[in-house]
Amino acid sequence: MRYEIAGLLLLMLSFTGNLSAGDKPKKSAEIKAAFIINFAKFTRWPVNTTTNMVICFPTVAEPVGAVMTRKYAQVAIQNQKLKVHRGVVLNELHYCRIVYLGHHDAYRRNEILAQLSNTAVLTISDLPGFNHSGGMIELFREGNKYRFSVNLDAIAWEGLEINARILGLARNRVQ
């Protein structure tokens, strides 16, 4: 486990470099997808969580969802085969372990977060201000690097636990 965490830390740090203003959206989506996979590996859900490892995207057209489907659909995470669902309707998002909100979901961010309250679903997004809206993990660019911030209160409220070393990599911790 120690080597796995060390490898993850190196992997996450490697995603923070070598991005330029001219990077294509595909590269950006691949980096975000890798972050999501790593958060899935190092998050513990409450014991009573019965869903499989399902990562959901409310919008079918989300580029990160396309990368997840193509690259990670057969990966095993926490001894469960990963399933990626795109175009998931609002009242079915609570069946997911992770929900990613992209820019297509900005207009309904608050509605989605309200729907996921008290469901033990990890919420991740690259929408500015996501943490302050009650979202758990916000991905963002800082210069030519990808970083993330976490909303510790939102994570704890849902009964989730993210590995402390991963939390140590967070640029900001909102409470």
C-alpha positions in Angstrom: 0.0 0.0 0.0 2.8 2.4 0.8 4.4 1.9 -2.6 1.0 2.4 -4.3 0.5 5.7 -2.5 4.1 6.8 -3.3 3.4 5.9 -7.0 0.2 7.9 -6.9 1.9 10.9 -5.4 4.5 10.9 -8.2 1.8 10.4 -10.8 -0.3 13.3 -9.5 2.7 15.5 -9.3 3.6 14.6 -12.9 0.2 15.8 -14.0 0.9 19.2 -12.6 3.6 20.1 -15.2 4.2 20.7 -18.9 0.9 22.2 -19.8 0.9 25.3 -22.0 -1.9 27.7 -23.0 -2.1 26.0 -26.3 -2.8 22.5 -25.0 -5.7 20.8 -26.6 -8.8 20.0 -24.7 -8.1 16.3 -25.2 -4.9 16.5 -23.1 -6.7 18.4 -20.5 -9.5 15.8 -20.4 -7.0 13.0 -20.1 -5.3 14.7 -17.1 -8.6 15.3 -15.4 -9.7 11.7 -16.0 -6.4 10.5 -14.4 -7.1 12.7 -11.3 -10.6 11.2 -11.0 -9.2 7.6 -11.2 -6.7 8.4 -8.5 -9.3 10.0 -6.2 -11.4 6.9 -6.7 -8.5 4.7 -5.6 -7.8 6.6 -2.4 -11.3 7.4 -1.2 -13.2 5.3 1.3 -16.9 5.3 1.2 -19.2 4.5 4.2 -19.6 0.8 4.9 -23.3 0.9 4.0 -22.5 2.2 0.4 -23.9 -0.5 -1.8 -23.2 0.9 -5.3 -20.5 -0.4 -7.6 -17.6 1.8 -8.6 -19.6 3.9 -11.0 -18.4 7.3 -12.2 -21.1 9.4 -13.7 -21.3 12.4 -16.0 -24.6 14.3 -16.2 -23.7 15.5 -19.7 -23.1 13.0 -22.5 -20.8 15.5 -24.4 -18.4 15.9 -21.5 -14.8 15.3 -22.9 -13.6 13.9 -19.5 -16.4 11.3 -19.7 -15.3 10.3 -23.2 -11.8 9.8 -22.0 -13.0 7.8 -19.0 -15.1 5.5 -21.3 -12.2 5.0 -23.7 -9.3 4.5 -21.3 -10.6 3.3 -18.0 -13.9 1.5 -18.5 -12.4 -2.0 -17.8 -10.1 -0.9 -14.9 -10.6 -2.4 -11.4 -10.7 0.0 -8.5 -11.0 -1.2 -4.9 -11.6 -4.7 -6.3 -14.6 -3.6 -8.4 -14.8 -3.2 -12.1 -15.1 0.5 -13.0 -18.3 1.6 -14.8 -18.6 4.9 -16.6 -22.1 6.3 -17.2 -22.6 9.4 -19.3 -25.8 11.4 -19.7 -27.1 10.3 -16.3 -30.3 12.1 -15.3 -30.5 14.1 -12.2 -32.6 11.7 -10.1 -30.3 8.8 -10.8 -27.0 10.4 -9.8 -27.3 9.1 -6.3 -26.5 5.6 -7.7 -23.0 6.7 -8.6 -19.9 6.7 -6.4 -18.4 9.7 -8.2 -20.1 12.5 -10.2 -18.0 14.8 -12.3 -19.5 18.2 -13.4 -18.0 19.8 -16.4 -18.6 23.2 -18.0 -21.9 21.9 -19.6 -23.3 21.4 -16.1 -22.5 24.9 -14.8 -26.0 26.2 -15.1 -27.3 23.4 -12.9 -24.4 23.0 -10.5 -26.5 23.9 -7.4 -29.4 21.7 -8.4 -27.0 18.7 -8.9 -25.2 19.3 -5.6 -28.6 19.6 -3.7 -29.7 16.3 -5.3 -26.5 14.6 -4.1 -26.7 15.9 -0.5 -26.6 13.0 2.0 -25.8 10.4 -0.6 -22.1 9.7 0.0 -21.3 10.6 -3.6 -17.9 12.2 -4.2 -18.3 15.3 -6.4 -15.5 16.6 -8.6 -15.5 19.5 -11.0 -13.4 22.0 -12.8 -16.1 24.7 -12.4 -14.7 27.8 -10.7 -16.0 28.2 -7.2 -17.1 24.6 -7.0 -15.8 24.1 -3.5 -17.6 27.2 -2.3 -20.8 25.9 -3.8 -20.5 22.7 -1.7 -18.6 20.6 -4.1 -15.9 18.3 -2.7 -12.9 18.5 -5.2 -12.2 21.3 -7.6 -9.7 20.9 -10.3 -8.1 24.0 -11.7 -5.1 25.3 -13.7 -2.5 27.3 -11.9 -0.1 28.7 -14.6 0.8 25.6 -16.6 -0.1 23.1 -13.9 -3.2 21.3 -12.8 -4.0 21.5 -9.1 -6.9 20.7 -6.9 -8.6 22.0 -3.8 -10.9 20.2 -1.4 -13.9 21.1 0.7 -13.2 19.1 3.8 -16.6 19.9 5.4 -18.5 18.6 2.4 -16.3 15.4 2.3 -16.8 14.7 6.0 -20.5 15.5 5.9 -21.0 12.7 3.4 -19.0 10.3 5.4 -16.2 10.0 2.9 -12.5 9.7 3.7 -9.8 10.7 1.3 -6.2 9.5 2.1 -4.4 12.1 4.1 -1.4 12.1 1.7 -3.7 12.9 -1.1 -5.3 15.7 0.9 -1.8 16.9 1.6 -1.4 17.6 -2.1 -4.4 19.8 -2.2 -3.6 23.4 -3.0 -6.4 24.8 -0.9 -8.6 23.3 1.8 -12.0 24.9 2.1 -13.9 24.4 5.3 
